[in-house]
Amino acid sequence: MKFRICNLYPVTVAEGEGVGTAYEYFAKRRLLRTVFAGVNPRTILIAGLPEQYGTSADTVLLGHSAGARVTIMDEREEALARQRKALAQYGPPAGVPADAVESVKVTGLTNLNAGRAPYDLVISCDVMQRLAPEERMAYLLQAARLGRQALIFFPNDHNTSKVNKSAKKGIDRDELVAALRAANCRVMRSGYVDMPPFPSGKKLAQAKQAEIGQSWWRNLAFAVLEAWSLAERIVPESIRRKYSHAGYVHYLQELNRQAAGEGKDKATPR
């Protein structure tokens, strides 16, 4: 499946979301592909499903296209059931069989089942804010222990409209990076992503979703959104810091450094 907004939109509708999540997935794809190219993952762990929007379908799709086995762990049975239902709808058209993803219920986000650990890559999106502040570092270090590398997306604390409108607890990227380095983790890249030209949580009613799926102007609207997303990477970081919906950090534990075959620290904002 081509990773275009026009193709991602039916996927996000299957998740119960809409154009906002499709834009997010498209905006994140370049970073995900960059990380995938460096790791060449054969196994991926999604360490918790999002608090509110989507079911991490972008990671499932890109992971499957890379030939990786994807495992999803979450403590909420309803979230896992929603993910399985969405995959049953968007998976077959995208060539992703249901058995390409294993879902595992755990007792808590800081008590993930090691399963097939070590995984090549541990990813999560919109999970950190579900944890109490005192649990977050334990979660991050657990991700680094379970995987050769970890990539974590979180609500951007500096985008107050995003945090307020979605009732999310924002997280400061700089504080997170400093805490990881203090815990003997190597931060390879960090930054901001997902800066759409509309508020967080943009979604149409079901009747409108069916209509937009058949409308002639859909492709034009989606092409404009793709161009906007592509322009994100040339926007100064000071602007992305203020308006991006998400921050991210890509890191590993120093103990895993030799196994990962990495060179010097390249912490670079997107």
N, C-alpha and C positions, 0 to 999 in steps of 0.2 A: 504494500500500500504506500502510495506517495504521501509524504508528510506535509500535506497542504491543508489550509484551514477548511477548504471545501470538503476534504475527505475526513478531517477530524471532527467536523460539526456533527455528523450522524453518530459518531462514537460518543461525543459528550451528551447528546440527546439520550442515547441508551443509558448513560450514567445518571440521567435525570437533571443534567445541567444544560448549558447552551453555549452561545458564542463567546462569552467571557472565558470559559474554561478551554474552548478550542483555541482562543488566542494565547492563553497561558501555555498550552502544550506546544504550540508552534514557536513561541518565544523561547521556550526552554530547550528546544530540540538541538540547537547548535552546541550549547554547552554539554548536553548529554552525549552527543556524538563525539565531541572532543574528548570527554572523559572515557567513553567507550573505546575510542581509538588507542588511548594510552594503556588501558587495563586489559582490553580484549577479553571481556568477561565470558566465562562459560556458566557461571552461577551468579545470580543476583538475588539479594534479599531486600524486599520492600519492608522496612522496619516500622510498620504501622501505616494505616490508611489515613487520608486527610481528615481533619476535623469536620470540614463542612463541604468543600467543593470537589466533586469527582471521586474516582477510585484508582488514581495513578495509572490510568490506561496508557498514557504516553510512555511510561517506563515499561509496561507490559509489551506494547507494540514494538518499541525500539529494541528491547531485550530479545524478543522473539526473532526479529529481523537479523540480530547479531548472532543468533544461534545459541542464546543463553537459556538456561533453565531458570525460571522465575519462581521464587517462594514469597508469599505474603503472610506476615504475621500481624495480628491485631487482637486486642482483648475484647472487642465488641462483636458479638455474633451477628448482629444486624448489619454491621458494616461489611463483614465478610460475605454475608448473604447478598447484599446489594452488589458487591463486586462480582460475585459469581453470576448473578442475574444479568448484569451489564455485559460481562464477557460472553455469555451465551448469545447475546444479541449482536454485539459488534465484532466478536471473534471470527465467526465463519466468513463474513464478507472480506475481512482483512487477512484471512488465511491463518488465524491463530486458533488452534484446537483447544478445547477446554482443559485437556490434560497437560498443556504446556505451562500451566500455572498451578502451583500447589498452595492452598490456603490453610493456615494453621492458627487455631485459637490459642492464645496464651493468657496467663493470669494477669499480666501487666506489661507495660512498655519497657520497664527496667528489668524485666525477667523474661527476656526472649529465649525461646528454646534454641539451643545451639544447632540442633538438627544436622545439616550437612556442612556446618562451619569447619574450616573457614570458607566463607563465600569470597568470590573475586571482588564483588562490589556490594556495598550496603547503601541503600537510597531511602530517603523519606522526604515527604513534602507536606507541609502544613500539619505536622505532628507535634513539634516542639512545644507549641502553645498549650497543648493538652496536659502538659506536665507542670507540676509545681516547680518554681524556680530552683529549689534545692535538689530536685530530681534530674534536672537537665544535663548537668555534667556527667552524672552516672550513665544517662542514656547515650550521650555522645561517645563516651569512652567504651561503653558496651558495643556500640556500632563499630568502633575501630578494632575491638578485639575479635568481633565476629567476621570482619571482612579485611581483605588486603587494603582496601581503600573505602572511604565513606564520602557520600555527597548528600548534604542536608540542605533543604529549602525551608524557609521559615518566613512568617509575616514581617515585613520591613517596619521597624519601629518608627522610622523617620517619616513614613507616609501616614500621617494622622488620619486622613480621610479613609484610607483602606482599613486601618485598625478600628476606627470608630464605626464606620458603616457596616462592617462585617462582624462587629463585636468580638474581634480577635485581639489577643494579647500580643503586641508587637515585641520583637526581639532586636536588640542592638547588634549589628554585625561586628563592629569593632570590639565590643566587649566580649563577644563570643570568640573571636579570633585570639584575643589576648588570653582568655581562659584556656583555650586549647593549647596554645604555645606554652603556657605555664604548666600544663599537665603533660609536657614532653610529647606533644603531637606536632607533626609537621604540616602546616597549612600550605597546600600547593596553589590554590587559587580561591578567591572569594570576591563577592561583588553583589550586584543587584540586577534583577531581571523582571520581566512582565510589567510593562509600562503602557497599558492600552489607553486609547483616547476616550474611555468611558469609565464610570464608577465600577467598583468591585461588585461581583455577583450579578452581572448583566445576564438576564435570561428572559426568554419570551414565553408566553403562554403556549400550551400544547397546540392549540389551533394555529397560532402563528408559526410554530416550529414546523408544522407540516407545510404551511404556505411558503415559508422561506426556502424549504428544501426543493421546491419546484419553481421558484420565481426566477425570471430571466436576469434580474439585477443582482441576484445573489453572488454570482461569480465576480462581478465588478466590486461589490462591497467587500468581499473576502480578499480580493486582490489589493484593495486599498489598505486593509488591515495588515496584510503580509508585508507590504511596502513600509508601513509604519513600524512594524516589528523589526524589520531588517535595519531600519534607521536607528534603532535603540543603541546598537553597539558603537555608533559614532557620537552619541550624545555624551557630553561631559559627565563625569561621575557625580559631580555635585548636584546635577539635575536628576540623574537616575536615583541618587540617594534619597531625594525628596519625593519623587513621584512613582518609583517602582513599587509594585505590590509585594514583591518578594526579595529577600536576600538569600544568599547561599554561601556555603563553605565546603570545600573539597579538601580532605585531609587524610592523614594516616598516622598511626602510632610509630614512633621512631623504632620500636622493636620490629616493626614490619617493613622497615625501609629497604633493607637488603633484599628481602624476598620480593618486594615490588619492583626492584631494579630502577629506582628513581635517582636523578641527579640532584643538582642544587635546588634550593627553595625558589619557587617561581610564583609566589603568591601574587596573583594579578587580578584586579577587578575586571569583570566582563564589560 
